[in-house]
Amino acid sequence: MDRRQLLLASAAALPAAAGPGPAAAKTQAHRAFPPGFLWGAATAAYQVEGGWRDDGKGPSIWDSFAHTPGRIAEGATGDVACDSYHRYREDAALIRRLGLKSYRYSLSWPRLQPDGRGPLNDKGLDYYKRLTDAVLAAGARPSVTLYHWDLPQALEDQGGWPNRDTAARLAEYAGLVGAALGDRIDHWAVLNEPKTFTHLGYWQGAHAPGRKEPLAFLKATHTANLGLAMGYRALKAASGRARVGTVCDVAPMLPRKDTPADRAAAARYARFLNRWFLEPALTGAYPRVLPPDREKALLGWRDGDETLIRADLDHVGLNYYTSWTVADDPSGSNGVPGLNTLADWGTGPHAKTDNGWDIYPQGFYDILVDMHGLTGARPIEITENGASYNMRPDAGHHIHDSPRIDYLRNHLGEVRRAIAAGVPIKGFHCWSLMDNFEWAAGYTQRFGLAYVDFKGDLSRTPKDSFLWYRDVIARNGLG
Ligand code: IFM
C-alpha cells in the first residue's frame, strides 16, 4: 500500500455521517446521484493561504496587484486571507465534517518556485505534502490545480502570459511538482479558468497583472493553450498514474436582442469563451473567431504548434455560475479583431446573487449538454458552482444562508438532469469550502459554506448551507 492508499484506508475507518433510512431512501430515489459520485468543495491558493512571504515564497502577480492602491475593494490583500498556510488542519476538519469525497485546491507556483524556474522550494513543498496528507486523512480525494492565477512576479517581469516562454516554465513546474507529489496526488488540472485569467488580466485589466492590451492578450491565450498541453505531458511523464485535465469556466451566451446579428454575435462569443481553451488541445486548432488570414500572426502561432498544442485530456472540469448577454458590435470596439461583440457577464432577467450575477440554473443544463458535444466520452467534473451571499452570524452565531441552499439545490437539479441526459458528470465541487479572498472584490463577497471571521480570529463557522450540503452528501442525493 502506498502512502495515499494508506491514508485513504485509515480515513475509511472513520464514522460516516448518518445516511437516510430505507423508506426515505426509496422516496428520494428520483433525486439520487450515481453511486460513487464525487461530492466536493473547492478553494484556491491565493484566496485562502495567506503566508505570502513565509518560508521562501516568492511574490506573485496577485501580491503585486493587491498591494497596488485602488485595485481591490476596501484595499484588501491576500497577505493573510484565511491563513490556511497555518490553519490547514482546520480546513481538513471541515472537509471531514462535510463528508467530502473530493477536495479541490491549487498549488501556489511562487511558493514552490519563487522565481518561476529552477528547483522546488523545500519548505513550500513540505506544506503541500502536509496539506495533501490532511486531505487524504479526512477521507477526500485531492484534486489539484497547478495554476489558479498566481503567476510568479518574476515571470510577469519577463512578459507574463503573452510571452511564449511562460508555457515552457509551466511545463518545468508541472514536471517537478508531478515528481514530488505524484505519490499522493493522482487527479490534476493544469489550469483554472484560462478564459478569466487572460481576459481579465491582459485584456480588461481588472485582475492581475492589470494590463489592457488586446493584442498581447491574444498571445496570452495561445501561451496558455501551449502551457496546458506541455504541462499535461510533463505531469504524465513525471507520474505514471497522473490523470490530467484542465478547468474551464463556461456559460450560455444569450443574444441581447432576438436578431440574426445578435444571435450570430452570441455564437461567436460562445466559441471565444467556452471553446477557446479546449478545442486546441482536443483538435489542434482554434474555433473560428479571428480573421483566418491573421489568426496565426495574432496568436504568435509557429509551425508545429498544431502538434505541440494537442493533449488528449483525461478529464475536463467545468465551472458554472451565471449567463452572459451578447450584442453585435460591428465597430469592433473591444479591440479583438473579428470578435465584434459587446458582452456582459452575469446579466439577464432573473433574480441576482449578492454580487449581482443572474441566477440561471437552466443555463447550467444547456451548457453541460453543449460542452459534452465537444468533450465526448471524457469524464466531466463540475469543478466550481456556488453563489455569493453575504449573511452575517446572528446573535446565536448561526449563519442562515437559505438563498445559497436554493441556488445549490436548483443547480444540482440541473446537473442531475444532465447526467440523466447522458452527460458523463462524475463529481460536483461547491465553490467554496469557506469564505475567502474574492479577487478584485476582496472580502466583500462571501461564497463559502463556512463563514470566516476575517475581522476577528479567522475562525470557520459552518453556515446552514454547510449542514444542508453535508446531508446531501450523506444521502448521495437531493432531499
Ligand atoms: O473565486 C472565483 C474562483 O477563483 C474562480 N471561479 C470563480 C470564483 C467566484 O468568482
Boltz pocket constraint, residues with backbone or C-beta under 6 A from the ligand:
constraints:
  - pocket:
      binder: B
      contacts: [[A, 44], [A, 47], [A, 193], [A, 319], [A, 384], [A, 431], [A, 437], [A, 438], [A, 439], [A, 447]]
      max_distance: 6.0
